[in-house]
Amino acid sequence: MRLASLLAADPDAARSLVARALGPLAQDTASADRLRQTLHGYLDARGSYVAAAERLHLHRNTVRYRVRRALALRGRALDENRLELELALVATRRLGSVALLPDATAVSGAG
């Protein structure tokens, strides 16, 4: 993806975008990663818990819980800065720890 390539060229800008868009979900932890992956899958499934569950091989209630948890940690509605949110999720998936914040405090309750 070209946008991910552009962000890779400037890791500080990538981290800034990811931190701004994801808040605590930008941490480099396994639990935050699960929440990011689930949220990304949910968005890719156009907001369908059932379709996201099928794609992610999870129960729909697990997807629902993780999406709600991710949004609560983010502290903003799904539609707020949606483009930035989706770009940040792509950046974390493509760039990995380069785009993430160090594990300062663990994100708990990722189910």
BELSUL-V115674 format. One record per backbone hydrogen bond with DSSP energy under -1.0 kcal/mol. CO is the residue of the C=O (numbers start at 1). NH is the residue of the N-H. Records with the same first field share a line. If there is no record, write none. Layout:
CO->NH ; NH
This chain:
1->5
2->6
3->7
4->8
5->9
7->10
10->14
11->15
12->16
13->17
14->18
15->19
16->20
17->21
18->22
19->23
22->25
23->26
24->27
26->101
27->29
29->33
30->34
31->35
32->36
33->37
34->38
35->39
36->40
37->41
38->42
39->43
40->44
41->45
42->47
43->46
48->52
49->53
50->54
51->55
52->56
53->57 ; 58
59->63
60->64
61->65
62->66
63->67
64->68
65->69
66->70
67->71
68->72
69->73
70->74
71->75
77->80
79->82
81->85
82->86
83->87
84->88
85->89
86->90
87->91
88->92
89->93
90->94
91->95
92->96
95->98
96->99
101->28
102->104
